[in-house]
Amino acid sequence: MVGEEWRALAGPALPLRQGYLAGSPQGFTVRMRIMAMEQAWLTLKAPAEGIARHEFEYRIPLIDAEALWGLAPDRLIKTRYELSLKGGDWVVDCFEGANAPLVLAEVELVSAEELLEIPAWCWQEVTGASEWNNAALARTPIQQWSDQRRRDYDLA
């Protein structure tokens, strides 16, 4: 979870819609993603060791992605900003709908052993907490959380 200082580092807004077609308690996920109404992907994710995940991503036709969006039992909408920041590929996601006003920062590292310097504007570490992954937020958006739980994270 983040403050506002990241905005000075942000690139253009990228609207995203993600539909989750299947998932398992063990961490396997099948997701479709539509970016800016121009490109679409089907992604398969599987657990690896620690915080790492296996990820297999395939471009799909936009018309197929729209059909899958209609079939997806769990969905979320967000706007992504890529950041000009050292230490990995950083993005900030600003969630909409039932997950608003949630804002999460994420970094992809070359390896899980890589040292990471977390910026001061990242004020709550949620790495590894499964309720913060996108599949979980699509299944149980923050607006369905209790008032107290949302207040605990300054989301009420």
C-alpha positions in Angstrom: 0.0 0.0 0.0 1.3 3.4 -0.9 1.1 7.1 -0.4 1.0 9.7 -3.3 4.7 10.4 -3.8 5.0 7.8 -6.6 3.0 9.9 -9.0 6.0 12.0 -9.8 7.7 8.8 -11.1 4.7 7.5 -13.1 4.3 6.9 -16.8 1.0 7.1 -18.7 -2.1 5.5 -17.3 -2.8 1.9 -18.6 -6.4 0.8 -18.0 -6.6 -2.9 -17.2 -9.5 -5.4 -16.8 -8.7 -8.8 -15.4 -11.0 -11.8 -15.3 -10.1 -14.8 -13.2 -11.3 -18.0 -14.8 -10.0 -20.6 -12.4 -7.9 -20.8 -9.3 -7.0 -23.2 -6.6 -6.1 -23.0 -2.9 -2.6 -24.1 -3.8 -2.1 -20.9 -5.8 -2.7 -22.0 -9.4 -4.5 -19.3 -11.4 -5.9 -18.8 -14.9 -6.4 -15.1 -15.8 -7.3 -13.1 -18.8 -6.2 -9.4 -19.1 -7.3 -6.7 -21.4 -5.0 -3.6 -21.5 -6.3 -0.3 -22.8 -8.9 -2.1 -25.0 -6.0 -2.8 -27.4 -4.2 -6.0 -26.3 -5.2 -9.1 -24.4 -3.4 -12.0 -22.7 -4.2 -15.3 -21.1 -2.0 -16.0 -18.1 -1.3 -19.2 -16.2 0.3 -18.8 -12.8 1.7 -21.5 -10.5 3.5 -21.4 -7.2 7.2 -21.7 -7.0 9.5 -21.3 -3.9 9.0 -18.4 -1.5 7.5 -15.3 -3.1 8.4 -16.4 -6.6 5.8 -17.7 -9.0 5.8 -19.4 -12.4 4.0 -17.4 -15.0 3.1 -18.4 -18.6 1.5 -15.6 -20.7 0.0 -15.8 -24.2 -1.4 -13.1 -26.4 -5.0 -13.8 -27.4 -7.4 -12.0 -29.8 -9.3 -9.1 -28.1 -12.6 -10.7 -29.2 -11.7 -13.9 -27.3 -10.7 -11.9 -24.2 -14.0 -10.0 -24.2 -15.8 -13.4 -24.4 -13.7 -14.7 -21.5 -14.4 -11.5 -19.5 -18.1 -12.3 -19.8 -17.4 -15.8 -18.5 -15.1 -14.9 -15.6 -16.7 -15.4 -12.2 -14.2 -13.0 -10.6 -13.1 -9.7 -12.1 -11.3 -6.5 -11.3 -10.6 -3.2 -13.0 -7.6 -1.0 -12.3 -5.3 1.6 -13.8 -1.6 0.7 -13.9 1.3 3.1 -13.9 4.8 2.0 -14.7 7.4 3.8 -12.6 10.8 5.2 -13.5 12.6 3.7 -10.5 15.7 1.7 -9.9 15.7 -1.8 -8.4 13.4 -3.8 -10.6 10.3 -3.2 -12.7 8.0 -1.1 -10.5 4.3 -0.5 -11.1 1.5 1.1 -9.1 -2.1 -0.2 -9.5 -5.0 2.1 -8.6 -8.1 -0.1 -8.2 -11.6 0.8 -9.2 -15.1 -0.4 -8.4 -15.5 -2.6 -5.3 -11.7 -2.4 -4.7 -11.5 1.5 -4.6 -9.7 3.3 -3.1 -7.0 0.7 -2.9 -3.5 1.5 -4.4 -0.8 -1.1 -4.5 2.8 -1.0 -5.6 4.6 -4.0 -7.0 8.1 -4.8 -8.2 9.3 -7.7 -10.3 12.9 -8.6 -9.5 15.3 -10.7 -11.7 15.5 -13.2 -8.8 14.0 -13.6 -5.4 17.4 -13.2 -3.8 17.9 -9.7 -5.3 18.2 -7.0 -2.7 15.4 -4.5 -2.7 15.2 -1.0 -1.4 11.6 -0.1 -0.6 10.7 3.5 -1.2 9.5 5.6 1.7 6.1 6.1 0.1 5.4 2.3 0.4 4.0 2.4 3.9 2.5 -1.0 4.3 4.3 -4.2 3.3 1.9 -6.9 2.0 4.2 -9.2 0.1 3.2 -12.8 0.6 -0.2 -12.0 2.2 -2.6 -13.8 -0.1 -5.6 -11.6 0.5 -3.8 -8.8 -1.4 -3.1 -10.7 -4.6 -5.3 -9.7 -7.6 -7.1 -13.0 -7.7 -8.2 -12.7 -4.1 -9.2 -9.1 -4.5 -11.3 -10.1 -7.5 -13.0 -12.9 -5.5 -13.4 -10.8 -2.3 -13.1 -7.1 -3.0 -12.2 -4.7 -0.1 -15.8 -3.3 -0.1 -16.9 -6.7 1.1 -14.4 -6.6 4.0 -15.7 -5.6 7.5 -15.6 -1.8 8.3 -13.0 -2.5 11.0 -10.7 -4.4 8.6 -10.9 -1.6 6.0 -10.1 0.9 8.8 -7.1 -1.2 9.9 -5.7 -0.5 6.4 -6.9 3.1 6.1 -9.4 2.1 3.4 -12.7 3.0 5.0 
